[in-house]
Amino acid sequence: MRASRYEPAIAAIASIGLAAYALSALGRPDMVAMRQPILAAAVLSWLLGWWVNVRLSALDPRSRAARIVRDLYVAASFGLYLLFLWEVLVRVFQVPFILLPPPSAIGLRFAEAHQQILQGTTPVLLADLRQTFKAVLIGFLLGCGAGFAAAILADRFLFLRRGLMPIGNMVSALPIIGVAPIMVIWFGFDWPSKAAVVVVMTFFPMLVNTVAGLAASGHMERDLMRTYASGYWQTLLKLRLPAAMPFVFNALKINSTLALIGAIVAEFFGTPVVGMGFRISTEVGRMNIDMVWAEIAVAALAGSVFYGAIALVERAVTFWHPSMRGSRA
């Protein structure tokens, strides 16, 4: 039993050693002749890493810190093994660079950006992220805020609910590539037109989810509030809005991804010479595919951080919800 405790650590070390051998062999002049040993080492390293993750995922540590470390290791190792297999397969089978560059080539773009920061200049990736995320944040706040306010009004006035909900379903089906050029014509080539696209994309998901959340409180709770002689606004603030918070945060998390997608796509149709969508469209035309993948990686990282921040706020606000209590167990 004692030996089994150290088996995951031994397997992890062996997996790392095999991965290091495979990566070092990729730089040798006779790499093509060593294709089979490299592939064998890569596959065996991946299998060992998979086994370690399975064993760690089955563990149930008592302390919260140990569970966090376990989850971080499993998530990080899973992503690193994917990048490792990507690097090995692309270079061993000599996939054309224009089709799929290796992660090392994409990493060089981030190294260049880091070097530019050290030199005191703003790297292209950071400038593009700043330009695009300005539209994302402003459009997200305006769209979600307006959708939330409209949901309160629709809940208060029945005719608004009956009028807005069908329009919301129709607007949700509109293609973004049809809305974005119109917004560029209306609001110009700078970030306000992209923020307008984000507002259109985030308004109705917030409206629909908030209206559904306001109807989620039970009849017994509402009857209890009426026995206390509570008016509409008191019932709304003390009962119905708290009960609607899981629905509201669900809309916020959905909109966090929709906002980034909308802003990037909108930049394809007109923007200053900066922005993630602009960079992707121009670098594809120049065949700089590594730069395109670097922009995609930055967008994925920024979107994940944005989503994670909303999820953390959700855990703090809706700690009473059964799903949150279950996730803390």
RARAWO-V462610 format. One record per backbone hydrogen bond with DSSP energy under -0.5 kcal/mol. NH is the residue of the N-H (numbers start at 1). CO is the residue of the C=O. E is the energy in kcal/mol with one decimal. If there is no record, write none. Layout:
((NH,CO,E) (NH,CO,E))
//
This chain:
((5,1,-0.8) (5,2,-0.6) (6,2,-0.7) (6,3,-1.0) (7,3,-0.5) (7,4,-0.6) (8,4,-0.5) (10,6,-2.4) (11,7,-2.7) (12,8,-2.4) (13,9,-2.2) (14,10,-2.4) (15,11,-2.4) (16,12,-2.3) (17,13,-2.3) (18,14,-2.4) (19,15,-2.3) (20,16,-2.5) (21,17,-2.2) (22,18,-2.4) (23,19,-2.5) (24,20,-2.4) (25,21,-2.2) (26,22,-1.0) (27,24,-1.0) (28,25,-1.3) (31,28,-1.3) (34,30,-1.2) (35,32,-1.2) (38,34,-2.1) (39,35,-2.5) (40,36,-2.7) (41,37,-2.6) (42,38,-2.5) (43,39,-2.7) (44,40,-2.5) (45,41,-2.4) (46,42,-2.3) (47,43,-2.5) (48,44,-2.4) (49,45,-2.4) (50,46,-2.5) (51,47,-2.4) (52,48,-2.4) (53,49,-2.1) (54,50,-2.2) (55,51,-2.4) (56,52,-2.7) (57,53,-2.5) (58,54,-1.3) (59,55,-0.6) (59,56,-0.9) (67,63,-1.5) (68,64,-2.2) (69,65,-2.4) (70,66,-2.4) (71,67,-2.6) (72,68,-2.6) (73,69,-2.5) (74,70,-2.4) (75,71,-2.4) (76,72,-2.7) (77,73,-2.9) (78,74,-2.0) (79,75,-2.0) (80,76,-2.5) (81,77,-2.5) (82,78,-1.6) (83,79,-2.0) (84,80,-2.5) (85,81,-2.6) (86,82,-2.3) (87,83,-2.6) (88,84,-2.4) (89,85,-2.7) (90,86,-2.2) (91,87,-1.9) (92,88,-2.9) (93,89,-2.0) (95,90,-2.3) (99,96,-1.0) (100,96,-2.0) (105,102,-0.8) (106,102,-1.4) (107,103,-2.7) (108,104,-1.4) (109,105,-0.8) (109,106,-0.7) (110,106,-1.1) (111,107,-2.2) (112,108,-2.4) (113,109,-2.0) (114,110,-2.3) (115,111,-2.2) (116,112,-2.2) (117,113,-1.9) (118,114,-2.0) (119,115,-1.5) (120,117,-1.4) (121,116,-2.5) (123,121,-0.6) (127,123,-2.3) (128,124,-2.7) (129,125,-2.2) (130,126,-2.4) (131,127,-2.2) (132,128,-2.5) (133,129,-2.8) (134,130,-1.3) (135,131,-1.0) (136,132,-1.9) (137,133,-2.7) (138,134,-2.1) (139,135,-2.4) (140,136,-2.5) (141,137,-2.5) (142,138,-2.5) (143,139,-2.9) (144,140,-2.6) (145,141,-2.2) (146,142,-2.6) (147,143,-2.3) (148,144,-2.4) (149,145,-2.4) (150,146,-2.6) (151,147,-1.8) (152,148,-1.8) (153,149,-2.1) (154,150,-2.7) (155,151,-2.1) (156,152,-1.7) (157,153,-2.7) (158,156,-0.6) (160,157,-0.6) (161,154,-0.6) (161,157,-1.4) (162,158,-2.3) (163,159,-1.4) (164,160,-3.3) (165,161,-1.8) (167,163,-0.8) (168,164,-2.8) (169,165,-2.1) (170,166,-1.9) (171,167,-2.9) (172,168,-2.2) (173,169,-0.7) (173,170,-0.8) (174,171,-1.6) (178,175,-1.3) (179,175,-1.3) (180,176,-2.9) (182,178,-0.6) (183,179,-2.1) (184,180,-2.1) (185,181,-1.9) (186,182,-2.2) (187,183,-3.0) (188,184,-1.6) (193,190,-1.1) (194,190,-0.7) (195,191,-2.5) (196,192,-2.1) (197,193,-1.6) (198,194,-2.1) (199,195,-2.3) (200,196,-2.1) (201,197,-2.0) (202,198,-1.9) (203,199,-1.9) (204,200,-0.6) (206,202,-1.4) (207,203,-2.1) (208,204,-2.8) (209,205,-2.1) (210,206,-2.3) (211,207,-2.3) (212,208,-2.0) (213,209,-2.3) (214,210,-2.5) (215,211,-0.9) (216,213,-1.6) (222,218,-1.8) (223,219,-2.7) (224,220,-2.1) (225,221,-2.1) (226,222,-2.1) (227,223,-2.0) (228,224,-1.0) (229,226,-1.9) (230,225,-2.1) (235,231,-2.3) (236,232,-2.5) (237,233,-2.5) (238,234,-2.4) (239,235,-1.8) (240,235,-2.2) (241,236,-3.0) (243,239,-1.9) (244,240,-1.4) (245,241,-0.8) (245,242,-0.9) (247,244,-0.6) (248,244,-2.3) (249,245,-2.8) (250,246,-1.6) (251,247,-1.9) (252,248,-2.2) (253,249,-2.4) (254,250,-2.0) (255,251,-2.9) (256,252,-1.6) (257,253,-0.9) (257,254,-0.6) (258,254,-2.0) (259,255,-2.8) (260,256,-1.0) (261,257,-2.1) (262,258,-2.8) (263,259,-2.3) (264,260,-2.1) (265,261,-2.5) (266,262,-2.3) (267,263,-1.4) (268,265,-1.4) (269,266,-1.5) (270,267,-0.9) (272,189,-0.6) (274,272,-2.8) (276,128,-0.7) (279,275,-2.5) (280,276,-2.4) (281,277,-2.2) (282,278,-2.3) (283,279,-2.6) (284,280,-1.7) (285,281,-1.2) (286,282,-1.4) (287,284,-1.1) (288,283,-2.3) (289,287,-1.5) (292,288,-1.5) (293,289,-2.4) (294,290,-1.9) (295,291,-2.2) (296,292,-2.2) (297,293,-2.4) (298,294,-2.2) (299,295,-2.5) (300,296,-2.5) (301,297,-2.5) (302,298,-2.9) (303,299,-2.7) (304,300,-2.2) (305,301,-2.3) (306,302,-2.5) (307,303,-2.6) (308,304,-2.8) (309,305,-2.3) (310,306,-1.8) (311,307,-2.3) (312,308,-2.1) (313,309,-2.0) (314,310,-2.4) (315,311,-2.0) (316,312,-1.6) (317,313,-2.2) (318,314,-3.0) (321,318,-1.5) (324,321,-0.6) (325,321,-2.2) (326,322,-2.2) (327,323,-1.6) (328,324,-1.2) (329,325,-0.6) (329,326,-0.6))
//
